[in-house]
Amino acid sequence: MPVKSAAAAPPGGFTGAGGAAFSSARGDWETPAWLFLALDSGFHFTLDAASSDANAKCERHLTKRDDGLAADWGGERVWVNPPYGRGVGAWARKAAIEGAKPRTTVALLVAARTDTEWFYRYILGHAEIRLVRGRIRFELAGVAQGPAPFPSMVAVFGEGAAPGKVSSIANAAARGGKGAS
């Protein structure tokens, strides 16, 4: 499925005055299809723990009203692209806790913020880290937006993860697509 490209980012997008990417007024950015499919081909996700009904990547999914932070993810293969903002640390903590449960795998997509307490407390040395090459073009209503103003990583916890291992994920741009830049 080709990634659609937006001519201009809507209000709240990652681009600011003069087109410079610097921040976001929203936190509910959709995972690009290319990234989810690349990971799903190996993990076969059974639960999207942070979605909306409109952008869920798995048939079984949790929305804001379901409160993914309070739900039990045990026994699932979980995809998590949490709301971006100051609450990401709580999602990293939840991923680490749930990933420690038997027969559970959690893949958490977050900004590669190696300067945060949550990175050192819950990810480094506790999860397998897959760095996404280039900047992700997150989506709104299935349409790719401007590149994120930060690098991204997927932290993998639990069954099948190799804590401490660091690797990279080729992005759609590296394959000739428009998924990242």
SULRAFEN-V788826 format. One record per helix or strand of 2 or more residues. SS is the DSSP state (hx for helix, st for strand). FROM is the first residue (numbers start at 1). LEN is the number of residues. Records with the same first field share a line. If there is no record, write none. Layout:
BEGIN
SS: FROM-LEN / FROM-LEN
END
This chain:
BEGIN
st: 4-2 / 47-2 / 77-5 / 105-7 / 128-5 / 139-2 / 143-2 / 152-7 / 166-4
hx: 17-3 / 33-11 / 64-3 / 88-12 / 117-7 / 173-3
END
